[in-house]
Amino acid sequence: MNFEPEYTESWFHGSEVLQKYLGHLKGEPDLRYLEIGVFEGKSAVWVMENILTGKNCVGRGVDPYIFTRKRKTKKAEEYYQRALANLKPFVFILNRMTSLTYLANEFWQTGESYFDIINIDGDHNAMTAWADIVLCWPLLKDGGYMMCDDYYLKDTRGKRTPFDVPKPAIDKFLLDYEGQYELLHKGKIVLVKKAGN
């Protein structure tokens, strides 16, 4: 494929971990991938190019592309358009909405374990991250993989609290759901494999 995606940021650094633990899935048919927090699509493009290469594989992403008053809406629109362009070569459905709306309206009502791989890298507030994890977990197939990004993120901007980063949510998940997963990696990202299969 003669395709060069464009990015303005290089925040995705999980390729080595994903290659190590998910590389064996490359070429497998019918895999389903969900990414919460797509931004410009860098991690989604990597997964589509390196893991979901088999027949009938589908990626889905969720990102509202809404920023605070400090960042202009025009900038958010630029990120959205860049993500669409970067993901155009793939079977990838990008949903412009909050993860809570998406999970409630699109899949949560079905009650099905649908996804083989889920990547959670959305709102970094601990409460929102916790909601994403808890709502995504039932949608992950037994034996599926879930990754939570920015575990060691230190947010020192302004007057933030320790709950303005995802670490407390990830720690709570690892404690409350102990026995339901195998911990594969714990570093900048946390990668677990759901029990079963």
N, C-alpha and C positions, 0 to 999 in steps of 0.2 A: 504494500500500500504506500503510495507516494503522497504522504500527508505530514505536514509539520504544524502541530498545534502552537498557539501563541499564549504566553502567560506573562503577567506583570509581576507575579509573586511566585516564590518557590517554597511554599509551606509544606508540601507533601514530601516526607522523608521515610515513608514506610515500605518502600519497594523491596528492600533486602529482607525484611521480616516476612512480608507477604510472599515473596519468592520462595523463601525457606519452607514455610508452612502450607502455602496454598499452591505452590508450583505444580504439584502432582495433579491438580484439577485441569490444567491446561489441555484444551482439546476435548474435554468432556462435553457431551451434548446436554441441552435443556437446563443449563444452570441459570439461576435467577439471582441478581445482585441488587441490593438497595443501598443507596448512599444518602445519608442525612447531612446536608451542608455541602453543596457541590462547588460553590464559588466559581472559579474559572474552568473547572473540570479536570484539573491535573491528576488527581488520584483516580477519578473515574476513567479517564483515558488510559491510564496505566493498567488498571484492572481489565478493561476491555481488550487492550492489546496483548496482555500477557497471561491472563487467566481465562476469560470468557471468550475463547477462540473457537469453541465447538459449535456444532449445528444447533440452531434454535436457542442460543443463549440470549438473554435479555437483561439489560441494565435499566434501573429506574433511579431517579434522583429527585431530591426535594430541597428546595431553597427558596425562601420568600424574596430574596434580593431587596431587602428593606434595611436601610441603615439609619442611624440616629441623625439628629439634626446637624451634628458636626460633619457628617458626610452627606453630600448632596445626592438627591435621588438620581440625577443624571449619571453619577458614578456607578450606582447600583445597576442602572440599565445597561451601562457599558459592560459590566461583569457578566450580566445575564446574556447579552448578545455574544460575548466572547465564548461563554460556556456552550451556547447553542452551536456556534461555529466549530469549536473544538470537538464536540461530540457528534457532529453530523455524520461522520463516516460509519458510525456504529448503530446497532439496534439499542438505542438508549432513549428512554422517555424522561424528559426533564419537566418536573411539575413545579410551577412557581406559586408556592404557598408555604405556610408554616408546616413544620413536621407534625404538630398536633392535629391540625386540620386534615392533613393527608392521611395520617395513620387512623384517625377516627372514621373519616368518610370513605376512604378507598379500600382499606383492608381490615381494620379492626373489627368491623361488623361481620366479616366472613368467618372469623375464628379459625382460619386455616393457617397451618405452618407452610409458608409459601417460598421463602427465600433460602438460598444456600449460603450466601455471604451477605453480611450487613456491616456497613462502615458508618459509625456515628461520629460526626465531626461538625455538628451544627452549633447552635447557641452554646457558648461556653459557661453560662451561668449554671451553677450546680443543680438548681431545681429543674431547669429545662432539660439539662443533660440527663437527670434522673428519669424524667418523664419519657424522654426518647428511649432510654435503655429499657424501661419497664414495658413500654408499649411495643417495642420491637421484639423483645424476647419471645413472646408467643408466636410471632410470625417467622421465626427462624426454625428451619427444619431440624429434627434430631440429627446430630452429626454435623450440623452446619457451623459456620465460623462467624463470630462477631468481633469487630475491632472498634475500640474507643480511642480516639486520638487525643493528644495534648495532655497526657496524664501528669506530666511534671511541669506543666505550664505555670509560670509565676507571673501573675498580673500585677505589676507595680504601678500601672498608670492611674493617676488620680487617687481618689480616696475609695479604693476598692476593698472589699472584705475577702476573707478566705473562701467564701462561697461564690465568688465571681469567677471561679475556675472549675473545670469538670472533675478534678481529683476527688472531692468528697462524694460525688455521685457514683463514681467508679468504685471507690472503696466500699461504699454501702452495698452496691450490687455484688461485689466479690464476697462480702460477708453474708448478706441475706440469701444469696442464691448458691452458697457453697454446697457442693455435692451434685449440682445440676450442670456442671461444666468442668472441662479440663483447662487449666491455665497453661497456655503455650508460651506466652511472652509477656513480660511486664517491664516496660521501659518508657520511652516517649509515647509509645502506643501500648495498649493492653489488648491482647488477642486471646480469645477463649474459643474452645470447641464445645458445642452443646452436647451433653450426654446423649447416648443412643446411637445406633448404627455404628 
